Amino acid sequence: MKARRIMALVLSIFVVGATSAVAGTQWGSYGNYAKVKVVVNGEEKTSRNWEVPPIFMDGSTMLPAKLVIDTFGMLMHWDQAKQTLELSKPDVSVTMWKELTQSKSGEYVFKSPFGKVTKGESADFAVFVQVENMKAAWSNVEIALYSPSGDKVDNAFVNSEIQKGMEEAFWLPVDMKNVTFSESGNYTVRVSFKTPDSDKYTVVAQKKIVSNSVAQK
C-alpha cells in the first residue's frame, strides 16, 4: 500500500509541474500535443527510450507505460482479450554480506555487511534478495553486478530458472565469488525479472557497492 501511495504522489507532482512547463511547447511537440520533460530523483528520463513521448493532453499529463514500468520497477502483463494493462510492483529488499551461511535448521546467518571496496580489490560476497507481494506471473530472475561504466561483470552473473507455482514471498541467496572491482565509482547489483509477455528483463531493485581509489579505513 505504501508503494502505491508513493507512486500516486510522484505522478501527481509530474502533472502539476507540467502545466506551466509545456505552455510554450518548449520541449517540442508530438502530433498536436506538447511534449513534457520528466525528471525523477534529479535524473532526466529521455523520450528516446519510448515509442511515444510524455505529452500534455486536455489538461492532463500522459506518461508512457514503459516510463512508469522502468522507473518504478514494475512488472507488466497485457491482456489482449480484455484490452487491459496489468502492473505489479513486488516488494524487493536487497542486502549484501561478506559471509552468508545456512544452519542445519535452515536459518540464514549473516556476517559483516558488504558495500565498500578499494579499486582493484577482489572480493567474495553474498547477495540476499527477499521478495514479497509478487503478484505477477514471471518465468526467470537475474541477479547481476554492473560496473560504473554500465558493463555486466561476467563472473557475478546468476540466472536461475524458477519453477511455476512459487509463492508470493520467497528468498534468493546468491554467492558472488572472486569479483574484481577494477573501476572506481558505484557498482550496482540489479535484481531483474522476466515475464511471459517479454523477452527482456525488468529491473525491480538495485543496490550500490562503492569502489574507492583509496583504501578504506
Buried (B, 14 or more C-beta within 10 A) or exposed (E): EEBEEEBEEBEEEBBEBBEEBBEEEEBEEBEEBBBBBBEBEEEEBEBEEBEBBBBBEEEEBBBBBBBBBBBBBBBBBEEEEEEEEBBBBBBBEBBBBBEBEEEEEEEEEBEEEBBEBBBEBEBEBBBBBBBEBBEBEBEBBBBBBBBBEEEEBEEBBBEEEEEEEEEEEEEBBBEBEEBBBBBBBEBBBBBBBBBEBBEEBBBBBBBBBBBBEEEEE
